Amino acid sequence: MAEHPIVEHIPRLRRYARALAGDRYAADDLVQDTLERAWSKYHLWRPGTDLRAWLFAIMHNVFVNQVRTRRVLLEETMEEPPATAVRPTQQDGIEVSDLSRAVSLLSAEHREVLMLVAVEEMKYEEVSSTLGIPIGTVMSRLSRAREKLRQHIDHGTQASGLKVVK
């Protein structure tokens, strides 16, 4: 028996959920909620349209709804950025940690656009459709996200006072 078309998108959903939620357990819950909603609403998906974009739109809406209902609780229980896997060298580990920390400092709006374009390699039109925002807003948020990311990374290296010695 062939597997359901949704199954092939689960790894991408997990990656995007991790970026949105910032926590492995919350990301797993977000994926589960997204899959439940997608399964129950699968009859609404139009064959011939992008299933991936439809699933990401569902995840975005589920995430926004969760944030709205838990806003006060989230503000009170903010956690540190998620631990990242250590690469072969210390410098690589530091760079990954710095990038992870910088991404976690972005607003949810900037983080989700950045992740969809940079990690998921979605086109601006797909991101626009997924998030339900105009293409110009996608481009604007992406530009601001990249600039804020640069600022966070630059500020982090200046604040540490460490110099890279090669």
Summary of the structure (lengths in Angstrom):
residues: 166
radius of gyration: 17.5
end to end distance: 55.5
largest distance: 58.8
contacts: 434
relative contact order: 0.11
helix: 74%
strand: 0%
